[in-house]
Amino acid sequence: MNNLRLEHHKKMIGKRVLIVQDQETQTIWEGEVIDALENDRFLIKDDDGRDRNIHMFDVRSVNMSLLSL
């Protein structure tokens, strides 16, 4: 993996994100980025404590300021 890209992805570690797992059913859940695994994958811990290997295109940022409205 390109080290520069991996370092960029590692900036996501510790961030809360939304996961859209199935584009058809729009299955959405929230988790925390634990690690950047490779070019296009993140390790994300869900709210039940399970670690999941998720493709980067399924990850959406969470705007915490909107949640406080």
N, C-alpha and C positions, 0 to 999 in steps of 0.2 A: 504494500500500500504506500502511496505517496505520503511521506512523513509530514509534509506541510498540511495536507488534507486531514490526516489523522489528528494532528494538533488542533486544527480548527474544530473538528468534531468533539474533541475532548473538552472544549469550552462548554458543552452542553451538560456535562456531568454535574449532578446535583439539581438540575432544573426540573420543574414539574411540567409535564407535557400531556397532551391529549393524543390518544391513539385511535385512528379510524382503521379498524382491522379488515372490514369487509365493505368494499365500496357499494355493493348491491344492497345489503341490509343496513348499512351505516352503523355497524356495531362500534360504539365509542366507549372508551374507558380512559381513566387518568392514571398516570404513574410518574415515577422519578427515574431520570437517566442515571444509570449506575456506571456504565462504561461505553466507550466507542470501540466496537469490536473489529471492524474492518471498513473498507471503502463505503459501504452502504448499509451497515447494520449497527444497531445500538442494543445494549443490554438494559432493559427497563424493568424496574420492580413495580408490580401492580399494588393496589391497596390491600390485597390479601397476603402480601409478602412474597409472592412468586416472582422469580426472575424470568423474563421473556426476551428472546432474541427477535427484534423487530426491524423491519426494513425502514430506511430513512423516509421513504415516500409515504409511510403510514403515520409519521410523527407530525404533530401540529403543536405549535407553541401555545402556551396558556398565558393570556394577558390578565394577570392577577388584579390589575386596577379595575377591570370590568366586573370582576366577581364581587367587588365590595359595594356595588351600586344597590 
